[in-house]
Amino acid sequence: MKPLVCFLAVVSALIGGCAAPSPVKEEPAIAVAKREALEKWGWRKVEVSSADFVDGKWIIRLTMIPETPGGHATIQVSEDGRILDYRGGR
């Protein structure tokens, strides 16, 4: 029984230590993405479909409200809040 407990403790410690927090929190990254959607496509009202921190960058998926064809975008925001890439729009 003890080897199993030790194994689970090691696995738990490894899993917990793998995630690196983002210097830019989710809310500011979303604000940057929304501003980009406004500037690039004129989207004033958007819904955040998802916001994920992956490989050192935020991947924000937005949907224009009301939903329209071409009203979806994916915007990548760097750790320091810069736009790295954007896809979608009209």
Contact map, one row per residue, 1 for C-alpha under 8 A:
111110000000000000000000000000000000000000000000000000000000000000000000000000000000000000
111111000000000000000000000000000000000000000000000000000000000000000000000000000000000000
111111100000000000000000000000000000000000000000000000000000000000000000000000000000000000
111111110000000000000000000000000000000000000000000000000000000000000000000000000000000000
111111111000000000000000000000000000000000000000000000000000000000000000000000000000000000
011111111100000000000000000000000000000000000000000000000000000000000000000000000000000000
001111111110000000000000000000000000000000000000000000000000000000000000000000000000000000
000111111111000000000000000000000000000000000000000000000000000000000000000000000000000000
000011111111100000000000000000000000000000000000000000000000000000000000000000000000000000
000001111111110000000000000000000000000000000000000000000000000000000000000000000000000000
000000111111111000000000000000000000000000000000000000000000000000000000000000000000000000
000000011111111100000000000000000000000000000000000000000000000000000000000000000000000000
000000001111111110000000000000000000000000000000000000000000000000000000000000000000000000
000000000111111111000000000000000000000000000000000000000000000000000000000000000000000000
000000000011111111100000000000000000000000000000000000000000000000000000000000000000000000
000000000001111111100000000000000000000000000000000000000000000000000000000000000000000000
000000000000111111110000000000000000000000000000000000000000000000000000000000000000000000
000000000000011111110000000000000000000000000000000000000000000000000000000000000000000000
000000000000001111111000000000000000000000000000000000000000000000000000000000000000000000
000000000000000011111100000000000000000000000000000000000000000000000000000000000000000000
000000000000000000111110000000000000000000000000000000000000000000000000000000000000000000
000000000000000000011111100000000000000000000000000010011000000000000000000000100000000000
000000000000000000001111100000000000000000000000000000000000000000000000000000110000000000
000000000000000000000111110110000000000000000000000000000000000000000000000000111000000000
000000000000000000000111111110000000000000000000000000000000000000000000000000000000000000
000000000000000000000001111111000000000000000000001000000100000000000000000000000000000000
000000000000000000000000111111100000000000000000000000000000000000000000000000000000000000
000000000000000000000001111111110000000000000000000000000000000000000000000000001000000000
000000000000000000000001111111111000000000000000000000000101000000000000000010001000000000
000000000000000000000000011111111100000000000001001000000001000000000000000000000000000000
000000000000000000000000001111111110000000000000000000000000000000000000000000000000000000
000000000000000000000000000111111111000000000000000000000000000000000000000010001110000000
000000000000000000000000000011111111100000000000000000000001000000000000001110000010000000
000000000000000000000000000001111111110000000100000000000000010000000000000000000000000000
000000000000000000000000000000111111111000000000000000000000000000000000000000000000000000
000000000000000000000000000000011111111100000000000000000000000000000000000000000010000000
000000000000000000000000000000001111111111100000000000000000000000000000100000000000000000
000000000000000000000000000000000111111111110000000000000000000000000000000000000000000000
000000000000000000000000000000000011111111100000000000000000000000000000000000000000000000
000000000000000000000000000000000001111111000000000000000000000000000000000000000000000000
000000000000000000000000000000000000111111100000000000000000000000000000000000000000000011
000000000000000000000000000000000000111111110000000000000000000000000000000000000000000000
000000000000000000000000000000000000111011111100000000000000000100000000000000000000000000
000000000000000000000000000000000000010001111100000000000000000100000000000000000000000000
000000000000000000000000000000000000000000111110000000000000000111000000000000000000000000
000000000000000000000000000000000100000000111111000000000000011110000000000000000000000000
000000000000000000000000000000000000000000001111100000000000011110000000000000000000000000
000000000000000000000000000001000000000000000111111000000001111000000000000000000000000000
000000000000000000000000000000000000000000000011111000000001111000000000000000000000000000
000000000000000000000000000000000000000000000001111100000011110000000000000000000000000000
000000000000000000000000010001000000000000000001111110000111100000000000000000000000000000
000000000000000000000000000000000000000000000000011111000111000000000000000000000000000000
000000000000000000000100000000000000000000000000001111111110000000000000000000000000000000
000000000000000000000000000000000000000000000000000111111110000000000000000000000000000000
000000000000000000000000000000000000000000000000000011111000000000000000000000000000000000
000000000000000000000100000000000000000000000000000011111100000000000000000001100000000000
000000000000000000000100000000000000000000000000000011111110000000000000000111100000000000
000000000000000000000000010010000000000000000000001111011111000000000000000111100000000000
000000000000000000000000000000000000000000000000011111001111100000000000011110000000000000
000000000000000000000000000011001000000000000001111100000111110000000000011110000000000000
000000000000000000000000000000000000000000000001111000000011111000000001111000000000000000
000000000000000000000000000000000100000000000111110000000001111100000001111000000000000000
000000000000000000000000000000000000000000000111100000000000111110100011100000000000000000
000000000000000000000000000000000000000000111110000000000000011111110011000000000000000000
000000000000000000000000000000000000000000001110000000000000001111110010000000000000000000
000000000000000000000000000000000000000000001000000000000000000111110000000000000000000000
000000000000000000000000000000000000000000000000000000000000001111111010000000000000000000
000000000000000000000000000000000000000000000000000000000000000111111110000000000000000000
000000000000000000000000000000000000000000000000000000000000000000111111000000000000000001
000000000000000000000000000000000000000000000000000000000000000000011111000000000000000111
000000000000000000000000000000000000000000000000000000000000001110111111100000000000000111
000000000000000000000000000000000000000000000000000000000000111100001111110000000000000110
000000000000000000000000000000000000100000000000000000000000111000000011111000000000011110
000000000000000000000000000000000000000000000000000000000011110000000001111100000000011100
000000000000000000000000000000001000000000000000000000000011110000000000111110000011111000
000000000000000000000000000000001000000000000000000000001111000000000000011111000011110000
000000000000000000000000000010011000000000000000000000001111000000000000001111111111100000
000000000000000000000000000000000000000000000000000000011100000000000000000111111111000000
000000000000000000000111000000000000000000000000000000011100000000000000000011111100000000
000000000000000000000011000000000000000000000000000000000000000000000000000011111100000000
000000000000000000000001000110010000000000000000000000000000000000000000000011111110000000
000000000000000000000000000000010000000000000000000000000000000000000000000011111111000000
000000000000000000000000000000011001000000000000000000000000000000000000001111001111110000
000000000000000000000000000000000000000000000000000000000000000000000000001111000111110000
000000000000000000000000000000000000000000000000000000000000000000000000001110000011111000
000000000000000000000000000000000000000000000000000000000000000000000000111100000011111100
000000000000000000000000000000000000000000000000000000000000000000000000111000000000111110
000000000000000000000000000000000000000000000000000000000000000000000111110000000000011111
000000000000000000000000000000000000000010000000000000000000000000000111100000000000001111
000000000000000000000000000000000000000010000000000000000000000000001110000000000000000111
